[in-house]
Amino acid sequence: MKRYFMFGLLLVLTITLAACAESSGGASDGAANAEDGGVIDVVWYPNESGSDMKASRDEIGELIKDATGQEVEHHLTTDYAIAIETIVNNNAELAFMGAQGYIEANQRNEKIQPLVVPTGASGTLDDAVYHSWLAVNIDDQEAYKKDGDFSLDTIADKKMSFVSNSSTSGFKVPASGIISHFTDKELEETDLMEGGPLFSQVLFGNSHQGSAVNLLNGNADVAAFCDTCVENYVELVEGEPNRAGSVYRVKDDASEPFNTVKGKEFILISVTPVLNAPFVGNMDLLGEEGFKKLQEYFSSDDVANNEKIFVPEDSNESALFFKSGDERFAPVEDKWFDPIRELSK
């Protein structure tokens, strides 16, 4: 009995070790598997991980499958840091992330490279921007004005909500503007991550949606979030899009997390253009040929004309990308993101 027991134990151990060796592999093994028809893993930020974005994620998955012939798995997250770690540590081939997240990932793993970004309505990179907002509740707007105009002076000692310190439009860009405004306080980025130096309290929503809800449910006085991440949940009711002084209202049929603040209104006190977010690829896992194949297909006319990818602007569907003109995906190089890098210098 003892001999049979030891033989069985050794057999189980051998099978287990073989399975571990097959599934783990190094970076080079991952690249080989991807090129030989393995599964492509796409990691998504919390902003794009919600159920309302499933149709867009699935269509992007089909796009990747068409380009490569490989199956696609979607890696959903609840935290920016997790998404960045996933692709940096060779646990995903692709990611859709903001400029700041890409810069952080590239610093830690130079094999993370930008694939494409969505263009502006011109179909070029000239207007490939979205917008970082600072917003306050509509009933409180007068408290944020000086001599009749909105002023950043008024946000001192308030409860502030950001998205994540790895968010471009939800932290990096607004933080840079705030630091530049309060020159007398000699602030650094870390000073804006906690209450005391400028704000009475600092919250992080972990997504743009979460930061906006922090404002609308009364947990924060001022919130940073971007236009594109909340456009499926809110509607413009006064003013022009992306202008300080414009008023937005949460739609009556808004899904989570806005379902608890339906009908609430907020007003923009500051608007800043931001470079569009890229799809990025892990060259270690994709290989150069796989990377180029994806880049060419993403940038094709077929994809630009796919209404499931670039949803018509007048539709009532939730989507990642909308078509108001000649929007499409365009290849982009690392140096295109240098303006965001400069914010850290």
C-alpha positions, 0 to 999 in steps of 0.5 A: 500500500505504501509503495502504491501511495508513493507512486500515486503521489509522484504521478500527481506531482509530475502531472501538476508540474507539467501543467504549470510549465505549459501554462506559465511560460516566459515572455518569449513563450507568450509571444510564440503562443500569440503568433501561433494562434493563442488567445489574445487578452484585452485589458480594459480600464474601469471606465470601459468595464461596465455592462453598458460597454459590453457591445462595444467591447465585443465588437472590438473583440470581433475586429481583433479576431478578424485581423488575427484569426485568434480568439479574444478574451476581455479582462475587465478591471475595477482599478487603473493600477490593475489594468496597467499591471496586467499589460506591463507584466505580460498578462495581456496583449492589448489595452485601451488606456489613457495617455498617462496610463500608457506612459506609465506602462511604457516606462516600466516595459518598453515593449508596450507601444501605442497601436492607434488612437481614435481621431477627431471629426476631421479624420486626422490627429489634428483634433484627436482630443477629448476634454477634462472637466471640473464640475460642481453641482448646479445649485452651488455654482455661485460659490465658485465665481469671482467677479461673475466668472468661474475661478479656481481660487474658489476650490481651495478647502473644498472636498475634491474628487479625482478619478485615479492618480494614473488617469490623464483627464481625471487627475494628471491634466487637472492637477497640472492646471491646479498646481499652475494656478496656485503658484503661491502654495508651491504644490506638487502632485502628491499634495493633491492626493490627500486632504490638507495642502489644498483640499479639505478632503480628496476622494478617488472615484476609481473611474470617471463615472465614479468621480462624477457620482461622488459629486452628484451624491454630495460626497464631493464639492468639486469633481474631475472627470472627462466628457467621453466617459460620461456622455452615455449617461448625461445630456446637455441642457444649457450652453455649448458642449465642453464650455465652462458654464454649460449645464449637464443633466443625468438622463432619466434612463441612465444605467449604473452607477448613475441610476442613483442620481437620475435628474441631477444637474452639474455645471462645468467650471473648467474645461481642458483639451486632452490627447485621445486615449490609445489602444496599446499593444504588448510587443513581447506577446504580439510580436512585430508581425502581429502588432503591424497586422492589428495596426493596419486593420484598425486603421482601415476604411472597413473599420472606420465605416463599421457602425458598430465600432464608430456608432452614429452620433444621433443614435441612442446607443451606448458606445465607446466611439461615435461618428460625427464626421470622419472619425477613424483609428490612426496609427500613432508613435510614442512621441505623440504623447510627449505633451502629457509627459511634459506635465510631470517635468 
